[in-house]
């Protein structure tokens, strides 16, 4: 029952992210010509900072490694399989790890759908400043990685803090016990005299 609940949460979360990703990509492909730009009416001043563009990417997130879409498709399936294997094995209190895995899997599968249906290309449309154009799947992968890194850092620092307190407490106890043992030994010697 726990396994069904764990996978249900993951699959519902992934379905929401993938649906949002695919819907926004579809809107861009249907309404903006390739290499075209769109901004809300009257917001032309925003163009240097943020805009919606219709762009294709044949590589990884943010336009890296162009022409290797087939490789990233295989990698996405491997990552998805690993996440499906490890997800139910993570402790429920490690919610940040589960969230990170869900976001990474959702993003990977969102872009795989594009690659398999658009001749190894991915639709990108979010353009911010001079940053490479990206999509919701790319953002999901990136946010998932950030959550994973911050979560691991926080957990490690929390454990070190707890270990430090435990060592300090043991040292305190050892320090307090020594004088008592010493006093007890002195008392015993005085009683024997």
MARBA-3410 file (N, C-alpha, C, O; in Angstrom, 1 decimal):
193
0.8,-1.2,0.0,0.0,0.0,0.0,0.9,1.3,0.0,0.6,2.2,-0.7 ~ 2.0,1.3,0.8,2.9,2.4,0.9,3.5,2.7,-0.5,3.6,3.8,-0.9 ~ 3.8,1.6,-1.2,4.5,1.7,-2.5,3.5,2.4,-3.5,3.9,3.2,-4.3 ~ 2.2,2.0,-3.5,1.2,2.6,-4.4,1.1,4.0,-4.0,1.0,4.9,-5.0 ~ 1.0,4.4,-2.8,0.9,5.8,-2.4,2.1,6.6,-2.8,1.9,7.7,-3.4
3.3,6.1,-2.6,4.5,6.8,-3.0,4.5,7.0,-4.5,4.7,8.2,-4.9 ~ 4.2,6.0,-5.3,4.2,6.2,-6.7,3.1,7.1,-7.2,3.2,7.8,-8.2 ~ 2.0,7.0,-6.5,0.8,7.9,-6.9,1.2,9.3,-6.8,0.9,10.1,-7.7 ~ 1.8,9.7,-5.7,2.2,11.1,-5.5,3.2,11.5,-6.5,3.1,12.6,-7.1 ~ 4.2,10.7,-6.8,5.2,11.0,-7.8,4.5,11.2,-9.2,4.8,12.1,-9.9
3.7,10.2,-9.6,3.1,10.3,-10.9,2.1,11.4,-11.1,2.0,12.0,-12.2 ~ 1.3,11.8,-10.0,0.4,12.9,-10.1,1.3,14.2,-10.3,0.9,15.0,-11.1 ~ 2.3,14.3,-9.5,3.2,15.5,-9.6,3.8,15.6,-11.0,3.8,16.7,-11.6 ~ 4.3,14.5,-11.5,4.9,14.5,-12.8,3.9,14.8,-13.9,4.2,15.5,-14.8 ~ 2.7,14.3,-13.8,1.7,14.6,-14.7,1.3,16.0,-14.8,1.1,16.6,-15.9
1.2,16.7,-13.7,0.9,18.1,-13.6,2.1,18.9,-14.3,1.8,19.8,-15.1 ~ 3.3,18.6,-14.0,4.4,19.4,-14.6,4.5,19.1,-16.1,4.7,20.0,-16.9 ~ 4.4,17.8,-16.5,4.5,17.5,-17.9,3.4,18.1,-18.7,3.6,18.6,-19.8 ~ 2.2,18.1,-18.1,1.0,18.7,-18.8,1.2,20.2,-19.0,0.9,20.7,-20.1 ~ 1.6,20.9,-18.0,1.9,22.3,-18.1,3.0,22.6,-19.1,2.8,23.5,-19.9
4.0,21.8,-19.1,5.1,21.9,-20.1,4.6,21.7,-21.5,4.9,22.6,-22.4 ~ 3.9,20.7,-21.7,3.5,20.4,-23.1,2.4,21.4,-23.6,2.4,21.7,-24.7 ~ 1.5,21.8,-22.7,0.5,22.8,-23.1,1.1,24.1,-23.5,0.7,24.7,-24.5 ~ 2.1,24.6,-22.7,2.7,25.9,-23.0,3.5,25.8,-24.3,3.5,26.7,-25.1 ~ 4.2,24.6,-24.5,4.9,24.5,-25.8,4.0,24.4,-27.0,4.3,25.0,-28.0
2.8,23.8,-26.8,1.8,23.7,-27.9,1.3,25.1,-28.2,1.2,25.5,-29.3 ~ 1.0,25.9,-27.1,0.6,27.3,-27.3,1.6,28.1,-28.2,1.2,28.8,-29.1 ~ 2.8,27.9,-27.8,3.9,28.6,-28.6,3.9,28.2,-30.0,4.0,29.0,-30.9 ~ 3.9,26.9,-30.3,4.0,26.4,-31.6,2.8,26.8,-32.5,2.9,27.0,-33.7 ~ 1.6,26.9,-31.8,0.4,27.2,-32.6,0.2,28.7,-32.8,-0.4,29.1,-33.8
0.8,29.5,-31.9,0.5,31.0,-32.0,1.7,31.9,-32.4,1.5,33.1,-32.7 ~ 2.9,31.4,-32.3,4.0,32.2,-32.7,4.8,31.6,-33.8,5.2,30.4,-33.6 ~ 5.1,32.3,-34.9,5.9,31.6,-35.9,7.3,31.3,-35.4,7.8,32.0,-34.5 ~ 8.0,30.4,-36.0,9.3,30.0,-35.6,10.2,31.2,-35.7,10.2,32.0,-36.6 ~ 11.0,31.4,-34.6,11.9,32.6,-34.4,11.1,33.9,-34.1,11.7,35.0,-34.0
9.8,33.8,-34.0,9.0,35.0,-33.7,9.0,35.3,-32.2,9.3,34.4,-31.4 ~ 8.6,36.5,-31.8,8.6,36.9,-30.5,7.2,37.4,-30.1,6.5,38.0,-30.9 ~ 6.8,37.3,-28.8,5.5,37.8,-28.4,5.7,38.4,-27.0,6.4,37.9,-26.1 ~ 5.0,39.5,-26.8,4.9,40.2,-25.5,3.5,40.7,-25.3,2.8,40.9,-26.3 ~ 3.0,40.8,-24.1,1.7,41.3,-23.9,1.6,42.7,-24.5,2.6,43.5,-24.4
0.4,43.0,-25.0,0.2,44.3,-25.6,0.5,45.5,-24.7,0.1,45.5,-23.5 ~ 1.3,46.5,-25.2,1.6,47.6,-24.3,2.8,47.4,-23.4,3.2,48.3,-22.6 ~ 3.5,46.3,-23.6,4.6,46.0,-22.7,5.9,45.8,-23.5,6.8,45.0,-23.1 ~ 6.0,46.6,-24.5,7.2,46.5,-25.4,8.5,46.9,-24.6,9.6,46.4,-24.9 ~ 8.4,47.7,-23.6,9.5,48.0,-22.7,10.2,46.8,-22.1,11.3,46.9,-21.7
9.4,45.7,-22.0,9.9,44.5,-21.3,10.8,43.7,-22.2,11.6,42.8,-21.7 ~ 10.8,44.0,-23.5,11.5,43.2,-24.5,13.0,42.9,-24.2,13.5,41.8,-24.4 ~ 13.8,43.9,-23.7,15.2,43.6,-23.5,15.4,42.7,-22.3,16.4,42.1,-22.1 ~ 14.4,42.5,-21.4,14.5,41.8,-20.2,13.9,40.4,-20.2,14.4,39.4,-19.8 ~ 12.7,40.3,-20.8,12.0,39.0,-20.9,11.0,39.1,-22.0,10.4,40.1,-22.3
10.8,37.9,-22.7,9.9,37.8,-23.8,9.6,36.3,-24.1,10.4,35.5,-23.6 ~ 8.6,36.1,-24.8,8.3,34.7,-25.3,8.7,34.6,-26.7,8.4,35.4,-27.6 ~ 9.6,33.6,-27.0,10.0,33.4,-28.4,9.8,31.9,-28.8,9.7,31.1,-27.9 ~ 9.7,31.7,-30.1,9.5,30.3,-30.6,10.8,29.9,-31.1,11.3,30.4,-32.1 ~ 11.4,28.9,-30.4,12.8,28.4,-30.7,12.8,26.9,-30.5,12.1,26.3,-29.8
13.8,26.3,-31.3,14.0,24.9,-31.1,15.4,24.6,-30.7,16.3,25.4,-31.0 ~ 15.6,23.6,-29.9,16.8,23.2,-29.3,17.1,21.7,-29.6,16.2,20.9,-29.4 ~ 18.2,21.4,-30.2,18.5,20.0,-30.5,19.5,19.4,-29.5,20.0,18.3,-29.7 ~ 19.8,20.1,-28.4,20.7,19.6,-27.4,20.1,19.5,-26.0,18.9,19.0,-25.9 ~ 20.8,19.8,-25.0,20.4,19.7,-23.6,19.7,21.0,-23.2,19.4,21.9,-24.0
19.4,21.1,-21.9,18.7,22.3,-21.4,19.6,23.5,-21.7,20.8,23.5,-21.6 ~ 18.9,24.6,-22.0,19.6,25.9,-22.2,20.5,25.9,-23.4,21.5,26.7,-23.5 ~ 20.2,25.1,-24.4,20.9,25.1,-25.6,22.3,24.5,-25.6,23.1,24.7,-26.6 ~ 22.7,23.8,-24.6,24.0,23.2,-24.5,24.0,21.9,-25.4,23.0,21.2,-25.5 ~ 25.2,21.5,-25.9,25.4,20.2,-26.6,24.4,20.0,-27.8,23.8,19.0,-27.8
24.3,21.0,-28.7,23.4,20.9,-29.8,23.7,19.7,-30.7,24.9,19.3,-30.9 ~ 22.7,19.1,-31.2,22.8,17.9,-32.1,22.8,16.6,-31.4,22.9,15.5,-32.1 ~ 22.7,16.5,-30.1,22.8,15.3,-29.3,21.5,14.9,-28.7,21.4,14.3,-27.6 ~ 20.4,15.3,-29.4,19.0,15.0,-28.8,18.8,13.5,-28.6,18.2,13.2,-27.6 ~ 19.3,12.6,-29.4,19.2,11.2,-29.2,19.8,10.7,-28.0,19.3,9.9,-27.2
21.0,11.3,-27.7,21.7,11.0,-26.4,20.9,11.4,-25.2,20.8,10.6,-24.2 ~ 20.4,12.6,-25.2,19.6,13.1,-24.1,18.3,12.4,-23.9,17.8,12.3,-22.8 ~ 17.8,11.8,-25.0,16.6,11.0,-24.9,16.9,9.7,-24.1,16.2,9.3,-23.2 ~ 18.0,9.0,-24.5,18.4,7.8,-23.8,18.7,8.2,-22.3,18.3,7.4,-21.4 ~ 19.4,9.2,-22.1,19.8,9.7,-20.7,18.5,9.9,-19.9,18.5,9.6,-18.7
17.5,10.5,-20.5,16.3,10.8,-19.8,15.6,9.5,-19.3,15.0,9.5,-18.2 ~ 15.6,8.5,-20.2,15.0,7.2,-19.8,15.8,6.5,-18.7,15.2,5.9,-17.8 ~ 17.1,6.7,-18.7,18.0,6.1,-17.7,17.7,6.8,-16.3,17.5,6.2,-15.3 ~ 17.6,8.2,-16.4,17.4,8.9,-15.2,16.0,8.6,-14.6,15.8,8.5,-13.4 ~ 15.0,8.5,-15.5,13.6,8.2,-15.1,13.6,6.8,-14.4,13.0,6.6,-13.4
14.3,5.8,-15.0,14.3,4.5,-14.4,15.0,4.5,-13.0,14.5,3.9,-12.1 ~ 16.1,5.3,-12.9,16.7,5.4,-11.6,15.8,6.0,-10.5,15.8,5.6,-9.4 ~ 15.2,7.1,-11.0,14.3,7.8,-10.0,13.1,6.9,-9.6,12.8,6.8,-8.4 ~ 12.5,6.1,-10.6,11.5,5.2,-10.2,11.9,4.1,-9.3,11.2,3.6,-8.4 ~ 13.2,3.7,-9.4,13.8,2.7,-8.5,14.0,3.3,-7.1,13.6,2.6,-6.1
14.6,4.5,-7.0,15.0,5.0,-5.7,13.9,5.8,-5.0,13.9,5.9,-3.8 ~ 12.9,6.3,-5.7,11.9,7.1,-5.1,11.2,6.5,-3.9,11.2,7.0,-2.8 ~ 10.7,5.2,-4.0,10.1,4.6,-2.8,11.0,4.2,-1.7,10.6,3.9,-0.6 ~ 12.3,4.2,-2.0,13.3,3.8,-1.0,13.8,5.0,-0.2,14.6,4.9,0.7 ~ 13.3,6.2,-0.5,13.7,7.4,0.2,12.7,7.6,1.4,11.5,7.2,1.3
13.2,8.1,2.5,12.4,8.3,3.7,11.4,9.4,3.4,11.7,10.4,2.8 ~ 10.2,9.2,3.9,9.1,10.3,3.7,9.6,11.6,4.3,9.1,12.7,3.8 ~ 10.4,11.6,5.4,10.8,12.9,5.9,11.8,13.6,5.0,12.1,14.8,5.2 ~ 12.4,12.9,4.0,13.3,13.5,3.0,12.4,14.0,1.9,12.7,13.7,0.7 ~ 11.4,14.8,2.2,10.5,15.3,1.2,11.2,16.1,0.1,10.8,16.1,-1.0
12.2,16.9,0.5,13.0,17.7,-0.4,13.6,16.8,-1.5,13.7,17.2,-2.7 ~ 14.1,15.6,-1.1,14.7,14.7,-2.1,13.7,14.2,-3.0,13.9,14.0,-4.2 ~ 12.5,13.8,-2.5,11.4,13.4,-3.3,10.9,14.4,-4.3,10.6,14.2,-5.4 ~ 10.9,15.7,-3.8,10.5,16.8,-4.7,11.5,17.0,-5.8,11.1,17.2,-6.9 ~ 12.8,16.9,-5.4,13.8,17.1,-6.4,13.8,16.0,-7.5,13.9,16.3,-8.7
13.6,14.8,-7.0,13.5,13.7,-8.0,12.3,13.8,-8.9,12.4,13.6,-10.1 ~ 11.1,14.2,-8.3,9.9,14.4,-9.1,10.1,15.5,-10.2,9.7,15.4,-11.3 ~ 10.8,16.6,-9.8,11.0,17.7,-10.7,11.9,17.3,-11.8,11.7,17.7,-13.0 ~ 13.0,16.6,-11.5,14.0,16.2,-12.5,13.3,15.2,-13.5,13.5,15.3,-14.7 ~ 12.6,14.2,-13.0,11.9,13.3,-13.8,10.9,13.9,-14.7,10.8,13.6,-15.9
10.1,14.8,-14.2,9.1,15.6,-15.0,9.7,16.3,-16.1,9.3,16.3,-17.3 ~ 10.8,17.1,-15.8,11.5,17.8,-16.8,12.1,17.0,-17.9,12.0,17.3,-19.1 ~ 12.7,15.9,-17.5,13.4,15.0,-18.4,12.3,14.4,-19.4,12.5,14.4,-20.6 ~ 11.2,14.0,-18.8,10.1,13.4,-19.7,9.4,14.4,-20.5,9.0,14.1,-21.7 ~ 9.3,15.6,-20.0,8.7,16.7,-20.8,9.5,16.9,-22.1,8.9,17.1,-23.2
10.8,17.0,-22.0,11.6,17.2,-23.1,11.7,16.0,-24.0,11.9,16.1,-25.2 ~ 11.6,14.8,-23.4,11.7,13.6,-24.3,10.4,13.5,-25.2,10.6,13.1,-26.3 ~ 9.3,13.9,-24.7,8.1,13.9,-25.5,8.3,14.8,-26.8,8.0,14.4,-27.9 ~ 8.9,16.0,-26.6,9.3,16.8,-27.7,10.2,16.1,-28.7,10.0,16.1,-29.9 ~ 11.3,15.6,-28.1,12.3,14.9,-29.0,11.7,13.8,-29.8,12.1,13.6,-31.0
10.9,13.0,-29.2,10.3,11.9,-29.9,9.2,12.3,-30.9,8.9,11.5,-31.9 ~ 8.6,13.4,-30.7,7.5,13.9,-31.7,8.0,15.0,-32.6,7.2,15.3,-33.6 ~ 9.1,15.6,-32.3,9.5,16.8,-33.2,10.9,16.6,-33.8,11.7,17.5,-33.9 ~ 11.2,15.3,-34.2,12.4,15.1,-34.9,13.7,15.5,-34.1,14.5,16.2,-34.6 ~ 13.7,15.0,-32.8,14.9,15.2,-31.9,15.0,16.7,-31.4,16.1,17.1,-30.9
14.0,17.5,-31.6,14.1,18.9,-31.2,13.2,19.1,-30.0,12.2,18.4,-29.8 ~ 13.5,20.2,-29.2,12.7,20.6,-28.1,12.3,22.0,-28.3,13.1,22.8,-28.7 ~ 11.0,22.3,-28.0,10.5,23.7,-28.1,10.9,24.4,-26.9,10.6,24.1,-25.8 ~ 11.6,25.5,-27.1,12.0,26.5,-26.0,11.2,27.8,-26.3,11.0,28.1,-27.5 ~ 10.9,28.5,-25.2,10.2,29.8,-25.5,10.4,30.8,-24.4,10.0,32.0,-24.7
11.0,30.6,-23.3,11.1,31.6,-22.3,12.5,32.2,-22.5,13.5,31.6,-22.4 ~ 12.5,33.5,-22.8,13.8,34.2,-23.0,13.9,35.4,-22.0,13.0,36.2,-21.9 ~ 14.9,35.3,-21.2,15.2,36.3,-20.1,16.6,36.9,-20.4,17.6,36.2,-20.3 ~ 16.6,38.2,-20.7,17.9,38.9,-20.9,18.7,38.1,-22.0,18.2,37.8,-23.0 ~ 20.0,37.9,-21.7,20.9,37.2,-22.6,21.0,35.7,-22.3,21.8,35.0,-22.9
20.2,35.3,-21.3,20.3,33.9,-20.9,19.7,33.0,-22.1,18.8,33.5,-22.8 ~ 20.2,31.8,-22.3,19.7,30.9,-23.3,18.2,30.7,-23.1,17.7,30.6,-22.0 ~ 17.5,30.5,-24.2,16.0,30.3,-24.2,15.8,28.9,-23.6,16.5,28.0,-23.9 ~ 14.7,28.8,-22.8,14.4,27.6,-22.1,12.9,27.4,-22.0,12.2,28.2,-22.6 ~ 12.5,26.3,-21.4,11.1,26.0,-21.3,10.8,25.5,-19.8,11.7,25.5,-19.0
9.6,25.1,-19.6,9.2,24.7,-18.2,9.9,23.4,-17.8,10.2,23.2,-16.6 ~ 10.1,22.5,-18.7,10.8,21.3,-18.4,12.2,21.6,-18.0,12.7,21.0,-17.0 ~ 12.9,22.5,-18.7,14.3,22.9,-18.3,14.3,23.5,-16.9,15.1,23.2,-16.1 ~ 13.3,24.4,-16.7,13.2,25.0,-15.4,13.0,24.0,-14.3,13.5,24.1,-13.2 ~ 12.1,23.0,-14.6,11.8,21.9,-13.6,13.1,21.1,-13.2,13.3,20.8,-12.1
13.9,20.8,-14.3,15.1,20.1,-14.0,16.1,20.9,-13.2,16.6,20.4,-12.2 ~ 16.2,22.2,-13.5,17.1,23.1,-12.9,16.7,23.3,-11.4,17.6,23.2,-10.5 ~ 15.5,23.5,-11.2,15.0,23.7,-9.8,15.1,22.5,-9.0,15.5,22.5,-7.8 ~ 14.9,21.3,-9.6,15.1,20.0,-9.0,16.5,19.8,-8.5,16.8,19.3,-7.4 ~ 17.5,20.2,-9.4,18.9,20.1,-9.0,19.2,21.0,-7.9,20.0,20.6,-7.0
18.7,22.2,-7.9,19.0,23.2,-6.8,18.4,22.7,-5.5,19.1,22.8,-4.5 ~ 17.2,22.2,-5.5,16.6,21.6,-4.3,17.4,20.5,-3.8,17.7,20.4,-2.6 ~ 17.9,19.6,-4.7,18.7,18.5,-4.3,20.0,18.9,-3.6,20.4,18.5,-2.6 ~ 20.7,19.9,-4.3,22.0,20.4,-3.7,21.8,21.1,-2.4,22.5,20.8,-1.4 ~ 20.8,21.9,-2.3,20.5,22.6,-1.0,20.1,21.7,0.1,20.5,21.8,1.2
19.3,20.7,-0.3,18.8,19.7,0.7,19.9,18.8,1.2,20.0,18.6,2.4 ~ 20.8,18.4,0.3,22.0,17.6,0.7,22.9,18.5,1.7,23.3,18.0,2.7 ~ 23.1,19.7,1.3,24.0,20.6,2.1,23.3,20.8,3.5,24.0,20.7,4.5 ~ 22.0,21.1,3.5,21.3,21.3,4.8,21.4,20.0,5.6,21.6,20.1,6.8 ~ 21.1,18.9,5.0,21.1,17.6,5.8,22.5,17.4,6.4,22.7,17.0,7.5
23.5,17.5,5.6,24.9,17.3,6.0,25.3,18.3,7.2,25.8,17.9,8.2 ~ 25.0,19.6,7.0,25.3,20.5,8.0,24.5,20.2,9.3,25.0,20.4,10.4 ~ 23.3,19.8,9.2,22.4,19.5,10.3,23.0,18.3,11.1,23.0,18.3,12.3 ~ 23.4,17.2,10.3,24.0,16.1,10.9,25.3,16.4,11.6,25.6,15.9,12.7 ~ 26.2,17.3,11.0,27.4,17.7,11.6,27.1,18.4,12.9,27.8,18.3,13.9
26.1,19.3,12.9,25.7,20.0,14.1,25.3,19.1,15.2,25.7,19.2,16.4 ~ 24.4,18.1,14.9,24.0,17.1,15.8,25.1,16.3,16.4,25.2,16.0,17.6 ~ 26.0,15.9,15.5,27.2,15.1,15.9,28.1,15.9,16.8,28.6,15.3,17.8 ~ 28.2,17.1,16.5,29.0,18.0,17.4,28.4,18.1,18.8,29.2,18.1,19.8 ~ 27.1,18.3,18.8,26.4,18.4,20.1,26.6,17.1,20.9,26.8,17.1,22.1
26.5,15.9,20.2,26.6,14.6,20.8,28.0,14.5,21.4,28.2,14.0,22.5 ~ 29.0,14.8,20.6,30.4,14.7,21.1,30.6,15.6,22.3,31.3,15.3,23.3 ~ 30.1,16.9,22.2,30.3,17.8,23.3,29.6,17.3,24.6,30.2,17.4,25.7 ~ 28.4,16.7,24.4,27.7,16.2,25.6,28.5,15.1,26.2,28.6,15.0,27.4 ~ 29.1,14.2,25.4,29.8,13.1,25.9,31.1,13.6,26.7,31.4,13.1,27.7
31.7,14.6,26.1,32.9,15.2,26.7,32.5,15.8,28.0,33.2,15.7,29.0 ~ 31.4,16.5,28.0,30.9,17.1,29.3,30.7,16.1,30.3,31.1,16.2,31.5 ~ 30.0,15.0,29.9,29.7,13.9,30.9,31.0,13.3,31.4,31.1,13.0,32.6 ~ 31.9,13.1,30.5,33.2,12.5,30.9,33.9,13.4,31.9,34.5,13.0,32.9 ~ 33.9,14.7,31.6,34.5,15.7,32.5,33.9,15.8,33.8,34.6,16.0,34.8
32.6,15.7,33.9,31.9,15.8,35.1,32.0,14.5,35.9,32.1,14.5,37.2 ~ 32.1,13.4,35.2,32.2,12.1,36.0,33.6,11.9,36.6,33.7,11.3,37.7 ~ 34.7,12.5,36.0,36.0,12.3,36.5,36.2,12.9,37.9,36.7,12.2,38.8 ~ 35.8,14.1,38.1,36.0,14.7,39.5,35.1,13.9,40.5,35.6,13.7,41.6 ~ 33.9,13.5,40.1,33.1,12.7,41.1,33.8,11.4,41.4,33.9,11.0,42.6
34.3,10.7,40.4,35.0,9.5,40.7,36.3,9.7,41.5,36.6,9.0,42.4 ~ 37.0,10.8,41.3,38.1,11.2,42.1,37.8,11.5,43.5,38.4,11.1,44.4 ~ 36.6,12.3,43.7,36.2,12.6,45.0,35.8,11.3,45.8,36.0,11.1,47.0 ~ 35.1,10.4,45.0,34.7,9.2,45.6,35.9,8.4,46.1,35.8,7.8,47.2 ~ 36.9,8.3,45.3,38.1,7.6,45.7,38.8,8.2,46.9,39.2,7.5,47.8
38.8,9.6,47.0,39.4,10.3,48.1,38.5,10.0,49.4,39.1,9.7,50.4 ~ 37.2,10.0,49.2,36.3,9.7,50.3,36.5,8.3,50.9,36.6,8.0,52.1 ~ 36.7,7.3,49.9,36.9,5.9,50.3,38.2,5.8,51.1,38.3,5.0,52.0 ~ 39.3,6.5,50.6,40.6,6.4,51.3,40.4,7.0,52.7,41.0,6.5,53.7 ~ 39.7,8.1,52.8,39.5,8.8,54.2,38.7,7.8,55.1,39.0,7.8,56.3
37.7,7.1,54.5,36.9,6.2,55.3,37.7,5.1,55.8,37.6,4.6,57.0 ~ 38.7,4.6,55.0,39.5,3.4,55.4,40.5,3.8,56.5,41.0,3.0,57.3 ~ 40.9,5.1,56.6,41.9,5.6,57.6,41.1,5.6,58.9,41.7,6.0,59.9
END
